[in-house]
Amino acid sequence: MLGEQKVWEDGGRGRGATWWWKMLRDKPPWPPKQDGHPVSLCLFSTDYYYEYTECDSAGSRWRVAIPHNLGTCSALPTPTRGTDCSFSCAAGEFLEMSAQQCTTCAAGSYSLGSGVRFDQWDTIPAGFTSLATYMDPGPSVEESQACNSSSWTPQGVYLESSRDECTVSLVYAVHLEQQGSVSFSYQYPDNNIFFEFYVQNEQCQEMAQTDDQKWIKLTTNGEWDTHTVNLKSGTNILYWRTTGILVGGKMVKPVLLRNIQIEGVAYTSECFPCRPGWFSSAPGSSSCQPCPRNTSSNKGAASCTPCPDTQYSHEGWSQCKERPPCSEKDYFQIHTACDSEGKTKVMYRWVEPRICEENVTGAVALPPTGEREACPPCNPGYYNTDDSTCFPCPPGTHSDGTSVCEECPAGTEPVLGYEYKWWNVLPSNMKTSCFNVGNSKCDDMNGWEVAGDHIRSGAGGSDNDYLILNLHVPGFKLPTSLAGMTGTEFGRITFVFETICSADCELYFMMDVNRKSTTVVESWEGSKERQSYTHIMTRNASVSYTWAFQRTNQAQDVRRYISDVVILYSVSVTNVQDGVASACRACALLSQSSQRPGSCIPCPAGFYIDRDTNRCQECPPNTYLSGHHTYGEDACLPCGPGSKSNKEHSRCYSDCSFSHTENNRTLTFDLSSLSTVASLTIGPSFTSKGTKYLHVFNVSLCGHQGTMAAVCTDNVTDLANKDMGSDSTQFVNSVDSFICQSTIIPADGRGFRMALASQSISLADTFLVPQPQVATGSCQRGRSAVMTIRCNPEKTDRGKLTVPSACPAGTCDGCTFHFLWESGSACPRCTQDDYHQIEGACKGGAQETLSVWNEPKLCIKGISLPAKSSAPCEAIALWLKVGVGGGAFLAVLLVSLTCYFWKKNKRLEYKYSRLVMSANKECELPVADSCALAEGEEPEDDVVYSHKPSLLGKLRAIANKREGDSSESVQLKSSQSERWVWG
């Protein structure tokens, strides 16, 4: 235990050396009494211990004796002046307080001198405290109590953080007399946990730290990193704090801590015993060593004890275990190298170190060696020698692996790369290893084993081992015909794999660029059917690709899931700098007039190789050149409707303007106001335990010459203030895309001192435009984003970006994202078809014409409304005069025709009446003498006009009746005269 730390914590047990020094100086306890009663004298050194008082301004202190139990004895030794405050012992020594001299640690123990180390985690060591808090503002009682079970958990050789959403802090307080430091080894593989380390003083004020010191960097799965922070003299309270973000429901991987070492304590008053399974054989050790395999030791051991023959142990074990009977899980199958006859054997080997017993009841024996069988052919780009060894083809040649290497024909060049599909031996640029987080028992094992037509994961030492396969690529070299391209593809790796699992296995595919940091490209959990995966390299650099397979992430030293495997069938890498060629490809040639006719030359950006002439030809307008193929005009792929290609024909994009023809009308759109990057924040949302989070989307719709200007970055404080047009390479873990998404934890969401961004993903990296709406294409992982642009003249030019109300997170299935952008800029440009004219009345010889927009108005900008115009006019227009005259003429003509036909109708009526009367002989009337016609005489006019009496005639008839004349009269007309006939 630390001396000064003991003083700092001593108030509850003995009140501290300074308090005792003051008591002895001011009030000597003679005669010795406690609460008025006499107490015994402290006559033995076991009754008390020594401590130093606090240092005064001169840097001196006193050594004071303190009883182990307050009030049990008195007459303690007289305080004496202590060593100088800056005094410290060397590593392997401790300060013996009785003599105040540095003393060598005994065997079985160690000391850092002026430091302290914690590397044993069977329990949380004394002085450490694990605090679980729920720092959301105003949580319910149930939510607060849900974190009571969250804690840092000791796992023997390391300390494991909580996996839930609670904020869990590991706290340790230390008092330093001089400036020092703290360093610790850690694993931090999952950015769904926020991991920070900070220091406070004794007033709980946080020390000034940079972001690099506070926020811990991510590590690769299975690898340890070290973090060091300088400490000031005085009291330092150290905090390791984690908070899990379970957005999406995926289980997070915990943070692991081991080997915490603090430098700068004034002295160490005792040596630390070696933990069980470790030993220090010589006195004065500054560290302990793990016991070798098949040995064990207890705490504070100076040597290790061998295990009996029927038992075993791994390195660093504190006890031996009984050897189980051997089973199928304890051996594996391998293929031997091809011999001179081209034959190989299937052999079986025990998993080393072998822990099973072969000669007991129920044990399985090692299967016998199989028969010799034909070796698989060489991989493409290699040729077979007489001794059945595969060698790479010389430069400029190619082979499919079954034939000899041949020169590439004129006008072609070799296609360099790696293509591995036969696995009799591991290629020279591939390595395999085994790694375990807790111990090194599998360090000497092969993580993967070759098996003819595939390579598979090996047995490992335990189920939580990382089985690692690594492929190193020194760099990329584009073919000559592609060297002038400005596209972003330098090469691609494609592999076919399958996982067969019964537990929570996981396969990681990682890459390390220029040996700086390893990042996880993709991972797969559980069983996966045989499938292919491709990753494109966007810059030319040295890279190491790594496949890491773990059967389970639960810490255990047994092999229960030995049958859980990953199978890798083939691996292909294109454009490798020192690769081999399996085929040749056509290249562009120099002209016949050049000094070196027939030599391959690079085509300029956006040019393809013509099949007929083998010359470079530029791609047609609005087409883009595929990134790994330039032969033939079909290599130039057409851009979608509404999009165009950039100058280099490397990609298609929208220049923020397009036209659409519908019903013989052309609509022209100008989206330049929507070209700048737009942001949309959705939320807040809450996880199952109430963690508040936001989804932030950045959208780059058009313009920028096709550059994906939307940037989403992890671990940033304010996306709104970041310059989206700046170089994104300055940010760590950034995603460039047309549409990207980040999950934001607000500063007030969990008590953080800054907003945190995580889970940045790309939603759209290919631009497609179907008519009449704008949409982005799907990314390689199956996500897609559809952007609908809606005309709304009431909105501003920038408008408003929203998501569907049915899917408040922008997506309902996690695969397809939908966005709606309502904007005035989304309306078409105004044309003459969007307004009509209204003519006014003729007033004072003038007539006004007014132009008005069609309602509702669905256009912007374009042409303007014509100004109000005026034209001369007459009160009665000429056409009106002509119309009135023509109408009068037609009316007169109609009346005349009516009279004519009426008269003619009357004549016909009279003739008809005479015909009827002449046909009726029985009722023939006597012929009047006066009215008779001579024989042969024709009447001039034989029409009788029968008038209906007029009003005047009726009045006259009534007057006649009053005079006594009761006869009726009928008016008759003849061609001769008009008479009254009385009867």
Buried (B, 14 or more C-beta within 10 A) or exposed (E): EBBBBBBBBBEEEBBBBBBBBBEBEEEEEEEBEBEEEEBEEBEEEEBBBBBBBBBEEEEEBBBBBBBEEEEEBBBBEEBEEBBEBEBBBEBBBBBBBEEBEBBBBBBBBBBBBBBBBBBBBEEBBEBBEBBBBBBBEEBEEEBBEBBEEBBBBBBBBBBBBBBBBBBBBBBBBBBBBBEBBBBBBBBBBBBBBBBBBBBBEEEEEEBEBEEEBBBBEBBBBBEBBEBEBBBBBEBBBBBBBBBBBBBEEEBBBBBBBBBBBBBBBBBBBBBBBBBBBBBBEEBBBBBBBBBBBBBBBBBBBBEBBEBEEEBBBBBBBBEBBEBBBBEEBBBBEBBBEBEEEBBBBBBBEBBEBBBBBBEEEEBBEEEEEBEBEEBBBBBBBBBBEEEBBBEBBEEEBBBBBEEEBBEBEEBBBBBBBBBBBBBBBBBEBBBBBBBBBBBBBBEEBBBBBBBBEBBBBBBBBBBBBBBBBBBBBBBBBBBBBBEBBBBEBBBBBBBBBBBBBEBBBBBBBBBBBEEEBBEBBEEBEBEBEEEEBEBBBEEBBBBBBBBBBBBBBEBEBEBBBBEBBBBBBBBBBBBBEEBBBBBBBBBBBBEEEEEEEEBBBBBBBBBBBBEEEBBBBBBEEBBBBBBBBBBBEEBBBBBBBBBBBBEBBBBBBBBBBBEBEEEEEEBBBBBBBBBBBBBBEBBEBEBEBBBBBBBBBBBBBBBBEBBBBBBBBBBBBEBEEBEBEEEBEEBEBBBBBBBBBBBBBBBEBBBBEBBBBBBBBBBBBBBBBEEEEBBBBBBEEEBBBBBBBBBBEEBEBBBBBBBBEEBEBBBEEEEBBBBBBBBBBBBBBBBEEBBEEEEEEBEEEEBBBBBEEEEEEBBBBBEEEEEEEEEEBEEEEEEEEEEEEEEEEEEEEEEEEEEEEEEEEBBEEBEEEEEEEEEEEEEEEEEEEEEEEEEEEEEEEEBBBEEEEEEEEEEEEEEEEEEEEEEEBEBBBBEEEEEEEEE
